[in-house]
Each structure stands twice: as structure tokens, then as C-alpha cells.
Amino acid sequence: MKFNTILTSVSRTLTAAGLLSLTSAMAHAAPLTTWQTAGDVTQNTQLGGIPLGQTSYVLGTATFNAVDDAPLAAGALNLSGQNPLEIGDLTATIGLPGASLDDETNSHFAYEGSAMFNTVNVQAGDTLSFDWRLFGQINTSAMPTPDAAWLILGNTAIKLADVDSLSTVNNTWLDSGSQHISHTFTQAGSMKIGFVVADVDSYDTTSVLAIQNIGLTAAVPEPEGLALALTGLFILRRMSRRSHQS
């Protein structure tokens, strides 16, 4: 009886010190590999002749059966054989407010796009990380192309970049180069995570978003809490041995 009382007390102490959250977090940490998709989404190791380094999710805005990038033929830059979705359908599919992808301040409005998304349970301190790369087919008109890409967290769209901010030319694409982002969650709960690329202000000129190395890393416990947790495990083991010997 005395041992059980002490065991309960130590267990509560370990919970407060972070042992149980450590165990839970270790089980929780995992790469994100299962996604729902909408529009023109596939996986590939390259975009045309541009190597992506490894297998990446690629999301595009090219229509399969319409000319978006004259003089290229219809569907020449489509990635999957699926058309991008009209923006109202896309935001509804993801579960975003209708105007989430519009920049009303600068009068830029999303027309169509593609997305990948998932809903996962996160803990406070978990970190989402990924690498992204935005491409825009070279636009020969006088106006820049405001096509854009976003990270989706919950019901919020966070712009990664727009094509008219890109300056590096790679083959026939403007290319952002590989970029890395990490985000640490401050609250536990169910979280929608997604990525979107969209045609903005017109249906012409294809843009592509490449995503790779997506991971969700569990919070790392403080060294003091870990040391106390290990001490508690040692105490529990000693008590268990003495209980069996008696």
C-alpha cells in the first residue's frame, strides 16, 4: 500500500516535470506524408528540365485543356492531367473563407489554383518545417505576374511569395530558389496545414509551387525536466525491485 502511494506521488511529479509529455511527444513526432489534394497536384523530382533535388509535391495553375502559356499548346505545363479549381471551389474545398487569397488592398484577386492540405493534432512547442520553391513561367507582357503561393495554418493564409517578386531566370521560369520555413505552434489542438498556389488577376501564365521535406517535430523538453524524469524512472525501478523482494 505504501509503495502504491509513493508510486502515485512520483507519477504525479513526473507528469508535472514533463516525463509523460515527453513520452507523448515522442510518439507524436512524425513526418507528414498523407495529404488531400485539389486541382493540379502531383509528385516529381523535376520541373521540366529543372531538378528539384528530391521527390517533391508540385502544385500548378496550368489548365489541361486550355491555352495558358501561348505559344505553348493547351496543357503543355499541366502537371497531373487535372485542372486547377476555380478559386471559390478551391477555398471551399480547403475550408477557407472565400476572400482568403485576395489582396484587396492592392486590388489583386485570385482566379484559380491548386492545393494540398491535411488536418493534424499538434502540441504546444511542436514545430512544422518544410522547404518550398516558387516558379513562374516567364511572362513576356509588360505587366508583372502577381500569381502567388501560400502556407495555410488553420483558417489563415500566409503568403510565401508572389511571382512578380522573383528575379532569377532558370530555363523558361522565374525561380525563387529553395527556401526553408519553420513554425512553432504555441497551442495544442487540431490544426489544418496546407499549401496553395494560384493564378492572380488572370488565368494566363502558369505558376508552380514545389514543396519537400515536410515534417512535424515534437517539442524538446527542458534539460532540467528531462533529468528529473530520468531520476524518477530510476526511483520507480528501485522501488519495484524492493517490492518484489519483500
N, C-alpha and C positions, 0 to 999 in steps of 0.2 A: 504493500500500500504506500509505504514511504517512498519507494523507488518510483512508483507511478506518479506520485505528487511532484517529485523532483523532475521527472521526465516532462511532465506537462509544463512546469515552470520554465525549464530550459528551452522547450519547444517554442514557448511564447517569446522568450528572449531572442531566440534565433530568428523568429519571424520579424521582430522589431529591428534586429540588426541587419536583416537583408538576406538571410540564408534561403528562406522559402521563395523570396522574389528572385534570387539568383537562380535557383533551380527552375522556376517557371520561365525566367527569361532565356535560359539556355535552351529549353525545349521550344521556345517561341521563335528564336532566331532562325531564319531560313531565307533562301533566295526566293524571289517572286518569279514564278515560271508559268503560272496559269493566268491567261488573260481572255477577256471578252474583246471582240473587235467589231468595228463598224466602219464600213467603207473599204477603201483600197489599202489593205494591210497584209504584209507577208513577212517572211524571214529570208535574209540573203547575206552573203559575205561581201557583196559589192553593189555599187550603183553604176550601171553601165560599165565603164572601164575603170572606175574609181574603187580601189579596195577599201573596205571598211575595217579591216584588221581581224575581225572575227564575225561569227554569225550575229546579225543584228535584226531587231524588229525595224522594218521600214514602212512608213506611212506616207501615202502620196495623195495628190489632188488631181491627178490626170484622169479624165473620163475615158472609159473603154471604147465608147462608140461615137465620140465627137472630137473634132479638131481643137485642141487646146494650145498647141505649140506650132502653128504654121511656120514653115512649110512642112513640118513633120506630119505624117499621116495620123489619122484618128487612132487613139490608143497606143501610140508609139512609146509613151512614157508611163503608161499604166503598169502597175506592179503585179497585180493579182488576178486581173480579169473581172474584178468587182468595181463598180462605180463609187466614187465618194458620195456621201449623203448631202442632201440639201441641209443647210445649217440648222433649220428648225427641227428637222428629223434627227440630226446628229446630237444637238443639245438635249432633246427629249430622251434619246437612247441612253446617253450618259447620265441623265438626271440632273442637268444643269439648268439654271434659269435661262430663259430664251436669249437675252442680250449679253450673256457672259463673255462672248468672244468679240463683241463690238467695241470699238474705240470711239465712243460718241463725241468725246472732247475734240478729237481731230478728224471727225467725220469719216472714219474708216469702218466698214461693215463686212463681216464675214459672209461669204456666199455658200460655200460647200466645203466639206472636209472629211477627214478620216480620224479614227481614234482607236486606242486600246486602253482598257481600264479594268480594274478589279477592286473588290472591297475586302479589306483585311482587318484583323484586330491588332491594334498596336498598344504598347505600354508606354508610359511616360519615360522618356530617355531613349527610346528606340530611334534608330537613325536610318532613314531612307537615303540610298545613294545610287547614282546612275551616271552614265556618260551619254551625251547627246551631240548630234551634229545636224545642222540645218543646211539644206541645199535649195537653191532657186535657179531654175532654168534661165539662162541669160535672156534678158528682156531687151529687145532692140528698139523699143519705143522710147520716146523722150521722158516718159514718166517712170519713176521707180516703182517696183512691185512691193506692196505692203503685206504680202502673204506672211503668215506668222505661225509660230508654234508655241504651245502652252504646256505647262505641268498642271494637272488637276489634283487638288487636295481638298477632299470634302466637296463643297459646292463652290469652291473658289478656283478660278482660272488664273494662273500666274504665267505671264508671258516670258518665254525663254529668249526669243529673238524674233525680229522680222527680217524679211529678205532684203529690204532696202537699206539695212544697216550692214550688209555683208559687202566686202570689197575684194576678197581673194577669188581669183578665177581658177577653176580646176576643170579641165576638159571643157564641156559646154555648160558648166554650172558655176554659180556663185557658191562659195563653200565657207561655212563658219569655222571649219576645223573641229576637232574633237574637244568638247567641253565637259567638265565634271561638276556635278552638283551633289551636295548632301544636305539633308534637312532633318533636324532632330525634333521629334514630337514632344510636346510639353504636357499632354493629357492622354490618358488611356481611353480606349473606346474603338468603335467601328469606324474605319476611315476608307473613303473612296480615293484610290490613287489612279491617275490616268495620264495619257499623253495625247495631244491633238495637234494636227496641222491643218490649216485651212487656206483656201483662196480668199483673198480680201479685195473688195471693190470690183472684182470681175471674176469670170470663170476661166479666163485665159492665163497662160503661163504656169507651168507646173512647179510645185514645190514639194520637197521630200524631207521628212524628219527620220533620222536613224537613231535608235535607242539600243544601248547594250550595257552589260554589267550592272543590271538592276539587282539590288539587294536590300534586305531589311535586317539590320544588325541590332541585337538586343543591347539594352543598357548595360554598361560595365559597372559593377558595384564598387563603392569606395574601398580602398585598401583596408581601412580600419574595420569596416563591416565584414569584409572577407576574412580577415584574421580572426575576428570574434566568432564568425561562423565556423571556421575550422577548429577553433578551440572548443566550441560547443559540441561538434561532432566527436572530438576526442573524449570529452567528458561522457557523452552518451555511450560511447563504446566501452569505456571503463566500467560504467555503472551496469551495463548489460552483462559484462563478464562476471562482476561480483554477484549479481542477482542469480545467475546460473550456478555459480559455485556454492552459494548458500542454499 
